Amino acid sequence: MSQLYVGLMSGTSLDGVDAALVRCTGSGMPQTLGAVHLAYPPELRAQVLQVCTEQGGRFAALGAIDIGVARLYASAVKQLLQDTGVAAAEVRAIGAHGQTVHHQPQGELRFTVQLGDPNTLAVLTGITVVADFRRRDMALGGQGAPLAPAFHDAVLRHPTQPRVVLNCGGIANVSVLLPGRPCIGYDTGPANILMDAWAAQHLHQPYDRDGAWALAGHLHAGLLQALRSDLYFALPPPKSTGREHFNAAWLATQLARHAPQAAPADVQRTLLELTASTIADAIARHADAGELLVAGGGAFNPALLQRLQALNPRWQVASTAAHGMPPDQMEAVAFAVFAQRTMDGLTGNLPAVTGASRPCVLGGIYSP
C-alpha cells in the first residue's frame, strides 16, 4: 500500500530548507510528488552560523534557533502541501533531520545536536513528526552519520554495475555500491563548506557560481599538500566530520603557515582541488571504474564536476537526475523514507557505515 511522506533537510551549507512530498510503496524508487526550497532568512542563518562557530554557545540563542528552525520547517511543509494540493491529513509523517549545529562523533563523549523542535513542527503542521535520527545510532557506538548511504543502497544500487553515490553538500560523503558486496559509506571531507566560506569572505556572495572564480585562479601546490595532510583524510571508516573540524579558522591556520601571500582566487582554486581530490582518493580505495552519481549542491558546480571527471577518468560522472532523483531533493526524500521506516518499526541505519553495534530504528515520533 502506498503512503505519502514529507522529508525535510537543511544541510551544512546553511542555504535553506529542502522539503519533498514522497509516495513510498515499500520497495523500489520512491515517487517525488513535489519539492520546495526555502532559503534561510539572513538573521536566522547568521544566528545558526554564530552558534556553529561559537565556543559553548548561548542557551538563549539555541532555544530561539530551535523554535525558529521548526517554524521555517513548518512553513516549508505548508507551502509544499499547498503547491501539491495535498491535505495535511493525507500525510502520515514528516521526517525532519533538523539543523546540525554540532557533531562530535569521536572520543569518549560522542554527541550530535540538531535544532528544529519537532514538537513545534508537529503542532504547527498538525502532522506526526519523526526526528532525532542520529542519536540512537550514536548511543549504540556509531557516529550517527552518514545515514544517506542506507537510502542510496536501497534505491540506486545496480545489480552488475559498480556505482558510487556522492552527496556533495557542505561536507562530501560517498556511498560505494559494488555488486554483491555490502555498502561502504563515509564522509570524505569538505565539499562546498570551505569554498562557500571563502567566497562569502572575498566575493560577498554565498557561493562561487559555477566555480567561475576558482577557474580564474591557479592551483597552489604547496597549500594543497598542506590541506591534504590533515589527519582526517587518512582515517579509516567509519568516519564523519563537519564544520567543527573543517572551518574558516582551520583554513586560516593553514594559509598563515603555508600560503600567506596567496591570491584569493588561487586559494579558491586550491579548495576546489582539495574537494575533488579527496573525493577521488576515497573512490579509488574501493573500485577502479563505474558510475559516479552526484547529488547535493556540488552537482550544480560544473567546475567541480569537470575536476571529478578528470581525476576519475574511468568513472562516468553524472547527476543523480539521470536516475530519477533530482540532486537537490535527494536528502529530503531520504528522510521521508527514513520516517516511513521508523513509523513501521523498521531499522534505518547501516552499522557497517556508522559503526553502531547493531541495526536500530532511528529517531523519535512526535504527535501533533
Phi, psi and chi 1 to 4 in degrees:
 res  aa     phi    psi   chi1   chi2   chi3   chi4
   1 MET       -  127.7  179.4  177.8   64.8      -
   2 SER   -78.7  147.3   64.9      -      -      -
   3 GLN  -139.6  153.8  -64.3  167.6  -32.0      -
   4 LEU   -98.6  139.4  -62.3 -177.8      -      -
   5 TYR  -137.4  156.0  -66.9   81.7      -      -
   6 VAL  -115.5  131.0  169.2      -      -      -
   7 GLY  -110.6  140.1      -      -      -      -
   8 LEU  -126.7  140.1  -66.2  169.8      -      -
   9 MET  -150.6  136.2 -178.5   64.6 -172.9      -
  10 SER  -133.0  121.8   49.1      -      -      -
  11 GLY   -99.3 -174.1      -      -      -      -
  12 THR   -61.2  -27.1  -46.2      -      -      -
  13 SER   -68.8  -18.3  -63.0      -      -      -
  14 LEU    60.4   33.9  -63.1  177.7      -      -
  15 ASP   -85.2  -21.0   55.6  -15.1      -      -
  16 GLY   155.5 -164.7      -      -      -      -
  17 VAL  -110.7  129.7  175.2      -      -      -
  18 ASP  -103.8  131.8  -66.6  -49.3      -      -
  19 ALA  -125.5  137.9      -      -      -      -
  20 ALA  -133.9  133.0      -      -      -      -
  21 LEU   -94.7  123.0 -179.9   65.3      -      -
  22 VAL  -129.4  134.7  179.5      -      -      -
  23 ARG   -96.6  118.1 -174.3 -175.7  -55.5  -80.4
  24 CYS  -105.0  131.2  -62.6      -      -      -
  25 THR  -106.7   -6.5   60.7      -      -      -
  26 GLY    97.1  -14.1      -      -      -      -
  27 SER  -154.3  154.0   62.9      -      -      -
  28 GLY    75.4 -171.7      -      -      -      -
  29 MET   -71.1  124.7  179.6   71.6   73.7      -
  30 PRO   -66.1  151.3   22.8  -32.1      -      -
  31 GLN   -97.3  119.6 -179.9 -174.8    6.1      -
  32 THR   -86.5  119.9  -57.2      -      -      -
  33 LEU   -94.0  -18.8  -57.5 -178.3      -      -
  34 GLY  -178.6  160.2      -      -      -      -
  35 ALA  -148.1  148.6      -      -      -      -
  36 VAL  -136.1  141.1  161.8      -      -      -
  37 HIS  -122.0  124.1  175.3   83.2      -      -
  38 LEU  -113.9  122.7  -69.8 -173.0      -      -
  39 ALA   -70.1  146.7      -      -      -      -
  40 TYR   -63.1  132.0  -97.8  114.7      -      -
  41 PRO   -58.8  138.7  -22.2   33.0      -      -
  42 PRO   -51.9  -39.4  -27.0   35.2      -      -
  43 GLU   -66.3  -43.3 -177.6  178.4   -3.9      -
  44 LEU   -67.5  -40.3  179.5   58.0      -      -
  45 ARG   -61.2  -41.5 -174.0  177.6 -170.1  -85.9
  46 ALA   -64.2  -38.5      -      -      -      -
  47 GLN   -64.0  -44.4  -73.6  179.7  -43.2      -
  48 VAL   -62.9  -44.5  175.2      -      -      -
  49 LEU   -60.6  -40.1  -86.6  171.6      -      -
  50 GLN   -63.9  -44.1 -178.1  178.7    6.1      -
  51 VAL   -68.6  -35.4  171.3      -      -      -
  52 CYS   -61.5  -34.1  -74.8      -      -      -
  53 THR  -104.8  -11.1   55.8      -      -      -
  54 GLU   -85.9  129.2 -175.5  179.1   78.9      -
  55 GLN   -65.1  126.3  -71.3  -67.2  -32.4      -
  56 GLY    84.4  -40.4      -      -      -      -
  57 GLY    79.3  169.3      -      -      -      -
  58 ARG  -117.2  122.5  -66.2  175.6  -66.5  142.2
  59 PHE   -62.8  -36.6  -72.0  109.5      -      -
  60 ALA   -63.0  -41.0      -      -      -      -
  61 ALA   -66.2  -39.9      -      -      -      -
  62 LEU   -60.2  -43.9  -74.8  172.0      -      -
  63 GLY   -62.8  -41.8      -      -      -      -
  64 ALA   -64.9  -40.9      -      -      -      -
  65 ILE   -66.9  -40.2  -65.6  167.7      -      -
  66 ASP   -54.8  -46.2 -162.2   30.5      -      -
  67 ILE   -75.5  -39.1  -59.3  -57.6      -      -
  68 GLY   -62.3  -42.5      -      -      -      -
  69 VAL   -65.7  -40.8  171.7      -      -      -
  70 ALA   -61.7  -41.0      -      -      -      -
  71 ARG   -65.9  -39.1  -71.1  174.1  175.0  171.1
  72 LEU   -64.9  -42.0 -176.4   62.6      -      -
  73 TYR   -57.9  -45.2  -87.4   22.6      -      -
  74 ALA   -62.0  -39.6      -      -      -      -
  75 SER   -63.1  -38.6  -64.6      -      -      -
  76 ALA   -64.5  -42.0      -      -      -      -
  77 VAL   -63.3  -46.4  171.5      -      -      -
  78 LYS   -62.9  -42.3  -69.2  176.1 -179.3  178.2
  79 GLN   -65.3  -40.9 -178.5  177.4  -34.9      -
  80 LEU   -60.8  -46.4  173.6   65.3      -      -
  81 LEU   -67.6  -37.2  -63.6 -177.4      -      -
  82 GLN   -64.1  -43.6 -179.9  178.1  -15.8      -
  83 ASP   -64.6  -34.3  -70.7   -7.7      -      -
  84 THR   -94.6   -7.7   56.8      -      -      -
  85 GLY    69.4   27.2      -      -      -      -
  86 VAL  -104.4  134.0  170.5      -      -      -
  87 ALA   -80.1  150.5      -      -      -      -
  88 ALA   -58.0  -34.5      -      -      -      -
  89 ALA   -65.4  -19.7      -      -      -      -
  90 GLU   -81.9  -13.7  -62.9  179.4   67.0      -
  91 VAL   -94.6  123.1  179.0      -      -      -
  92 ARG   -71.6  -41.1 -173.5 -175.2 -177.9 -161.6
  93 ALA  -162.5  155.9      -      -      -      -
  94 ILE  -105.8  131.3  -64.2  167.8      -      -
  95 GLY  -101.0  107.5      -      -      -      -
  96 ALA  -110.8  112.5      -      -      -      -
  97 HIS   -68.0  -38.9  174.6  -87.4      -      -
  98 GLY    86.2  165.1      -      -      -      -
  99 GLN   -92.8  113.4  178.3   59.6   58.9      -
 100 THR   -69.3  125.6  -60.4      -      -      -
 101 VAL  -116.2  -14.2  -66.2      -      -      -
 102 HIS  -157.9  134.3 -164.7   86.7      -      -
 103 HIS  -137.5  113.4 -176.1   63.9      -      -
 104 GLN  -124.8   86.7 -175.4  171.4  -54.0      -
 105 PRO   -89.1   -1.8   33.0  -34.5      -      -
 106 GLN  -127.2  164.0  -64.4  160.4  -25.3      -
 107 GLY    93.8 -178.1      -      -      -      -
 108 GLU   -68.2  -38.3 -176.8  177.7   -7.3      -
 109 LEU  -106.1   98.0 -178.8   61.2      -      -
 110 ARG   -98.3  131.3  -59.6 -178.3  180.0 -165.0
 111 PHE  -158.5  164.6   68.8   95.4      -      -
 112 THR  -144.2  145.2 -172.0      -      -      -
 113 VAL  -127.5  119.6  179.4      -      -      -
 114 GLN  -118.6  130.7  -75.2   77.3   38.0      -
 115 LEU  -103.9  156.0  -61.4 -177.6      -      -
 116 GLY   128.5   75.9      -      -      -      -
 117 ASP   -50.5  115.0  176.9   34.6      -      -
 118 PRO   -67.6  -26.2   23.1  -32.4      -      -
 119 ASN   -66.7  -45.0  -59.1  -77.6      -      -
 120 THR   -62.2  -43.4  -62.7      -      -      -
 121 LEU   -61.2  -43.3  177.1   57.2      -      -
 122 ALA   -63.6  -43.7      -      -      -      -
 123 VAL   -67.6  -42.9  168.5      -      -      -
 124 LEU   -69.3  -29.0  -70.2  177.3      -      -
 125 THR   -99.3  -21.4   59.9      -      -      -
 126 GLY    73.7   19.3      -      -      -      -
 127 ILE  -122.8  140.5  -58.4  170.9      -      -
 128 THR   -59.1  139.0  -64.1      -      -      -
 129 VAL  -118.1  134.6  172.3      -      -      -
 130 VAL  -107.1  126.4 -178.4      -      -      -
 131 ALA  -147.4 -179.0      -      -      -      -
 132 ASP    59.5   55.7 -167.4   12.7      -      -
 133 PHE   -75.8  -20.3  -76.1   95.0      -      -
 134 ARG   -97.0  -28.1  -60.7 -168.8 -179.7  -83.5
 135 ARG   -75.2  -26.9  -68.5 -165.0  -66.3  173.7
 136 ARG   -67.3  -39.8 -174.7  168.9  -66.4  119.0
 137 ASP   -60.0  -41.5 -178.1  -87.4      -      -
 138 MET   -66.3  -36.9  -63.9 -172.9   85.5      -
 139 ALA   -62.8  -24.9      -      -      -      -
 140 LEU   -93.3   18.1  -68.9  167.3      -      -
 141 GLY    89.4    3.2      -      -      -      -
 142 GLY   -88.6  179.6      -      -      -      -
 143 GLN   -94.9   -5.4  -59.2 -144.2   -5.2      -
 144 GLY    71.4    2.5      -      -      -      -
 145 ALA  -165.1  155.5      -      -      -      -
 146 PRO   -77.7  148.1   27.4  -32.3      -      -
 147 LEU   -94.5  -26.3  -63.9  177.9      -      -
 148 ALA   -54.7  -33.4      -      -      -      -
 149 PRO   -54.9  -31.6  -32.6   39.3      -      -
 150 ALA   -63.0  -39.2      -      -      -      -
 151 PHE   -70.5  -44.7  175.0   69.0      -      -
 152 HIS   -58.1  -42.3  -59.0  157.3      -      -
 153 ASP   -62.1  -37.3 -167.0   18.5      -      -
 154 ALA   -73.9  -33.5      -      -      -      -
 155 VAL  -116.6  -14.9  -57.5      -      -      -
 156 LEU  -122.0    2.3  -71.2  170.7      -      -
 157 ARG   -67.6  141.3  176.4  179.5  -76.6  -83.6
 158 HIS  -112.1  139.3 -169.0  -81.1      -      -
 159 PRO   -65.2  -27.1   20.5  -32.1      -      -
 160 THR  -127.1  -17.8   59.8      -      -      -
 161 GLN  -100.4  123.3  175.2   71.7   35.0      -
 162 PRO   -61.4  135.3  -21.2   32.8      -      -
 163 ARG  -134.9  145.9  -79.8 -177.9  175.6  170.3
 164 VAL  -122.8  126.6  171.1      -      -      -
 165 VAL  -100.0  122.1 -178.0      -      -      -
 166 LEU  -107.7  116.1  168.0   62.7      -      -
 167 ASN   -95.7  110.8 -179.0   43.2      -      -
 168 CYS  -113.0   75.4 -151.5      -      -      -
 169 GLY  -100.6 -132.7      -      -      -      -
 170 GLY   -64.0  -44.8      -      -      -      -
 171 ILE  -110.7  145.5  -63.0  -64.8      -      -
 172 ALA   -95.3  135.0      -      -      -      -
 173 ASN  -132.6  148.2   61.3   67.1      -      -
 174 VAL  -116.9  146.1  -68.6      -      -      -
 175 SER  -119.2  112.3  -58.0      -      -      -
 176 VAL   -94.4  114.6 -177.7      -      -      -
 177 LEU  -115.0   95.7  -52.0  174.5      -      -
 178 LEU  -104.3  134.2  -56.1  179.5      -      -
 179 PRO   -53.3  130.5  -26.1   35.4      -      -
 180 GLY    76.0    7.0      -      -      -      -
 181 ARG  -128.6  150.5  -64.2  174.5   59.2 -178.2
 182 PRO   -63.0  154.7  -17.7   29.2      -      -
 183 CYS   -64.8  138.5  173.3      -      -      -
 184 ILE  -113.7  131.5  -59.6  168.4      -      -
 185 GLY  -150.6  143.3      -      -      -      -
 186 TYR  -171.4  167.4   53.0   91.6      -      -
 187 ASP   -79.5  127.4  -69.9  -12.6      -      -
 188 THR   -84.5  -22.8   63.8      -      -      -
 189 GLY   139.8 -156.6      -      -      -      -
 190 PRO   -69.2  141.2   24.5  -32.7      -      -
 191 ALA  -109.4  -84.9      -      -      -      -
 192 ASN   -98.8  -11.3  -59.0  -47.9      -      -
 193 ILE   -60.4  -43.3 -169.8  169.7      -      -
 194 LEU   -76.9  -40.7  -63.0  176.1      -      -
 195 MET   -61.7  -41.6  -68.7 -171.9  -72.6      -
 196 ASP   -65.4  -42.5  -71.1   -7.7      -      -
 197 ALA   -63.7  -40.2      -      -      -      -
 198 TRP   -69.1  -38.6 -165.5 -112.2      -      -
 199 ALA   -65.3  -40.4      -      -      -      -
 200 ALA   -63.2  -38.6      -      -      -      -
 201 GLN   -71.0  -37.9  179.9  178.7  -18.7      -
 202 HIS  -107.7  -29.8  -68.3  -84.4      -      -
 203 LEU  -101.6  -13.2  -60.0 -179.5      -      -
 204 HIS    57.8   36.8  -53.4  -67.0      -      -
 205 GLN  -128.2  153.2  -62.8  176.0    2.2      -
 206 PRO   -68.7  -21.9   21.5  -31.9      -      -
 207 TYR  -161.1  166.9   59.3   92.8      -      -
 208 ASP   -88.1   97.9  176.5   13.9      -      -
 209 ARG   -60.5  125.2 -176.2  177.9  -64.3  -83.8
 210 ASP    61.5   10.0  -63.8  -26.4      -      -
 211 GLY    69.4   19.4      -      -      -      -
 212 ALA   -64.1  -40.2      -      -      -      -
 213 TRP   -66.7  -40.9 -172.2   39.9      -      -
 214 ALA   -60.0  -43.0      -      -      -      -
 215 LEU   -68.1  -19.6  -67.7  179.5      -      -
 216 ALA   -80.2  -13.1      -      -      -      -
 217 GLY   -97.9 -179.7      -      -      -      -
 218 HIS  -120.1  143.9  -62.6   87.9      -      -
 219 LEU   -65.4  132.0 -178.1   65.1      -      -
 220 HIS  -101.0   99.8 -168.2  -61.1      -      -
 221 ALA   -61.9  -40.2      -      -      -      -
 222 GLY   -65.6  -40.9      -      -      -      -
 223 LEU   -66.1  -42.7  176.5   59.3      -      -
 224 LEU   -59.7  -43.4  178.5   62.3      -      -
 225 GLN   -61.6  -40.6 -178.5  179.6    1.8      -
 226 ALA   -66.0  -44.5      -      -      -      -
 227 LEU   -62.3  -42.2  -62.3  176.1      -      -
 228 ARG   -71.7  -14.6  -76.7  171.5   51.5   85.8
 229 SER   -80.7   -4.0   68.8      -      -      -
 230 ASP   -55.8  136.6 -172.4  -83.9      -      -
 231 LEU   -63.4  -22.6  -65.8  178.1      -      -
 232 TYR   -58.2  -40.1  178.5   80.6      -      -
 233 PHE   -64.5  -26.7  -60.2  119.8      -      -
 234 ALA   -89.9   -8.2      -      -      -      -
 235 LEU   -65.6  141.5  -73.8  175.7      -      -
 236 PRO   -79.0  154.1   30.6  -35.3      -      -
 237 PRO   -72.0  158.5   22.2  -29.2      -      -
 238 PRO   -74.1  142.1   26.2  -34.0      -      -
 239 LYS  -157.2  150.3   62.5  177.9 -178.2  175.9
 240 SER  -149.2  158.0   57.9      -      -      -
 241 THR  -151.5 -177.5 -170.4      -      -      -
 242 GLY  -172.4 -159.8      -      -      -      -
 243 ARG   -63.4  -23.0 -168.4 -178.0  -65.2  -85.9
 244 GLU   -62.3  -30.2  -58.9   73.8   27.7      -
 245 HIS  -101.2  -55.2 -173.0  105.1      -      -
 246 PHE   -97.0  102.8  -65.8  106.2      -      -
 247 ASN  -148.1 -179.6   51.3   45.1      -      -
 248 ALA   -62.6  -35.2      -      -      -      -
 249 ALA   -67.6  -39.8      -      -      -      -
 250 TRP   -60.0  -45.0  177.4   84.4      -      -
 251 LEU   -65.9  -41.5  176.2   58.9      -      -
 252 ALA   -61.3  -38.7      -      -      -      -
 253 THR   -62.5  -44.2  -61.3      -      -      -
 254 GLN   -65.7  -39.8  -59.5  -63.4  -31.9      -
 255 LEU   -65.0  -43.4  -73.9  171.8      -      -
 256 ALA   -61.2  -34.4      -      -      -      -
 257 ARG   -83.2  -36.2  -69.6  175.3  179.7  170.7
 258 HIS  -120.7  -18.4  -56.1  -74.7      -      -
 259 ALA  -154.5   57.0      -      -      -      -
 260 PRO   -64.6  -23.4   23.6  -33.5      -      -
 261 GLN  -104.5   10.2  -57.1  -58.4  -39.6      -
 262 ALA   -64.2  138.2      -      -      -      -
 263 ALA   -67.3  143.3      -      -      -      -
 264 PRO   -54.7  -40.7  -29.5   37.0      -      -
 265 ALA   -65.8  -33.3      -      -      -      -
 266 ASP   -68.0  -36.7  -66.7   -9.4      -      -
 267 VAL   -63.8  -43.4  174.2      -      -      -
 268 GLN   -62.6  -41.9 -173.3   75.2   -8.1      -
 269 ARG   -61.7  -37.9  173.2   65.2 -177.0   86.7
 270 THR   -70.9  -36.9  -55.5      -      -      -
 271 LEU   -65.6  -37.8  -67.6  175.6      -      -
 272 LEU   -59.4  -43.5  176.4   72.2      -      -
 273 GLU   -69.4  -34.9 -165.2   69.0   14.0      -
 274 LEU   -58.9  -47.8  174.2   68.4      -      -
 275 THR   -60.7  -52.1  -67.7      -      -      -
 276 ALA   -65.4  -41.3      -      -      -      -
 277 SER   -73.1  -36.1   65.0      -      -      -
 278 THR   -72.5  -31.8   50.3      -      -      -
 279 ILE   -66.1  -45.7  -68.9  168.0      -      -
 280 ALA   -61.9  -40.1      -      -      -      -
 281 ASP   -59.1  -44.3  -72.1  -12.2      -      -
 282 ALA   -63.2  -43.8      -      -      -      -
 283 ILE   -63.5  -42.1  -65.9  170.1      -      -
 284 ALA   -64.2  -22.5      -      -      -      -
 285 ARG   -69.2  -18.5  -67.9 -170.8 -173.4  103.6
 286 HIS  -120.3  -25.6  -54.6  -70.3      -      -
 287 ALA  -160.5  159.1      -      -      -      -
 288 ASP   -98.4  -29.1  -63.6  -34.0      -      -
 289 ALA  -159.8  158.6      -      -      -      -
 290 GLY   154.6 -149.9      -      -      -      -
 291 GLU  -107.9  132.5  -66.2  179.6  -68.8      -
 292 LEU  -110.8  108.7  175.3   56.7      -      -
 293 LEU  -102.3  123.1  -51.7 -179.3      -      -
 294 VAL  -108.0  131.1 -174.0      -      -      -
 295 ALA  -126.3  173.5      -      -      -      -
 296 GLY    85.2 -179.0      -      -      -      -
 297 GLY   -59.5  -30.4      -      -      -      -
 298 GLY   -61.8  -22.5      -      -      -      -
 299 ALA   -67.6  -15.1      -      -      -      -
 300 PHE  -104.5   10.8  -59.6   96.4      -      -
 301 ASN  -107.8   96.7 -176.3  -21.3      -      -
 302 PRO   -61.4  -31.0   17.5  -29.0      -      -
 303 ALA   -64.8  -40.7      -      -      -      -
 304 LEU   -67.7  -42.8  177.7   57.7      -      -
 305 LEU   -62.1  -38.3  -65.2 -179.4      -      -
 306 GLN   -63.6  -41.7  -71.4  167.3   12.3      -
 307 ARG   -68.9  -37.8  -70.5  -53.4  -59.1  147.6
 308 LEU   -62.3  -40.9  -72.4  170.6      -      -
 309 GLN   -67.7  -41.2 -174.6   64.0   78.2      -
 310 ALA   -65.8  -37.3      -      -      -      -
 311 LEU   -82.4  -14.8  -67.6  170.0      -      -
 312 ASN  -126.7   64.9  -59.5  -85.6      -      -
 313 PRO   -64.5  -22.5   22.4  -33.8      -      -
 314 ARG   -94.2    6.6  -61.7 -174.2   63.4 -164.2
 315 TRP  -109.1  141.8  -70.5   79.2      -      -
 316 GLN   -91.6  107.3 -179.3 -177.9  -10.2      -
 317 VAL   -88.4  127.2  178.9      -      -      -
 318 ALA  -152.9  158.2      -      -      -      -
 319 SER   -71.4  150.8  163.8      -      -      -
 320 THR   -63.7  -14.8   55.2      -      -      -
 321 ALA   -59.2  -28.8      -      -      -      -
 322 ALA   -65.8  -14.3      -      -      -      -
 323 HIS  -118.8   26.4  -63.9  -85.8      -      -
 324 GLY    86.7   10.6      -      -      -      -
 325 MET  -128.8  102.4 -178.0   61.4   65.2      -
 326 PRO   -54.9  133.3  -26.2   35.7      -      -
 327 PRO   -63.8  -26.3   19.4  -30.7      -      -
 328 ASP   -87.0   -0.3   53.1  -13.8      -      -
 329 GLN  -111.7   -7.2  -61.7  173.6   18.0      -
 330 MET   -52.7  -52.3  172.0   77.0   79.7      -
 331 GLU   -72.3  -36.4  -72.5 -162.5  -64.6      -
 332 ALA   -62.5  -42.6      -      -      -      -
 333 VAL   -62.7  -40.4  173.5      -      -      -
 334 ALA   -58.7  -41.4      -      -      -      -
 335 PHE   -78.4  -20.5  -79.4   91.4      -      -
 336 ALA   -64.9  -42.6      -      -      -      -
 337 VAL   -68.9  -39.9  173.3      -      -      -
 338 PHE   -60.7  -37.0  -73.3  140.1      -      -
 339 ALA   -62.7  -43.1      -      -      -      -
 340 GLN   -57.1  -46.2  176.3 -160.4   21.9      -
 341 ARG   -63.8  -40.9  -65.7 -168.8   65.5   83.1
 342 THR   -64.4  -45.0  -60.8      -      -      -
 343 MET   -61.9  -31.0  -65.4  -67.3  -71.9      -
 344 ASP   -90.9    3.2  -70.6  -16.9      -      -
 345 GLY    73.6   26.5      -      -      -      -
 346 LEU  -103.4  149.1  -58.6  173.9      -      -
 347 THR   -69.0  152.8   60.5      -      -      -
 348 GLY  -127.2  -15.4      -      -      -      -
 349 ASN   -94.2  162.2   63.5  -27.9      -      -
 350 LEU  -115.0  102.8  -72.1  179.5      -      -
 351 PRO   -55.9  -32.0  -28.1   36.8      -      -
 352 ALA   -65.3  -23.6      -      -      -      -
 353 VAL   -89.6  -48.7  169.3      -      -      -
 354 THR   -88.5  -22.5   64.8      -      -      -
 355 GLY    90.8    6.8      -      -      -      -
 356 ALA   -66.4  156.4      -      -      -      -
 357 SER   -74.0  -18.7   58.9      -      -      -
 358 ARG  -163.0  162.5   60.6  174.0  171.8   82.7
 359 PRO   -64.8  150.9  -18.3   31.2      -      -
 360 CYS  -150.2  157.8   64.5      -      -      -
 361 VAL   -73.6  131.2  177.4      -      -      -
 362 LEU   -95.4  143.1  -60.9  175.4      -      -
 363 GLY    82.8  174.5      -      -      -      -
 364 GLY  -118.2  159.1      -      -      -      -
 365 ILE  -109.9  127.2  -60.7  172.9      -      -
 366 TYR  -120.7  118.3  -60.1   79.7      -      -
 367 SER   -87.2  152.1  -60.8      -      -      -
 368 PRO   -72.6      -   22.6  -30.8      -      -
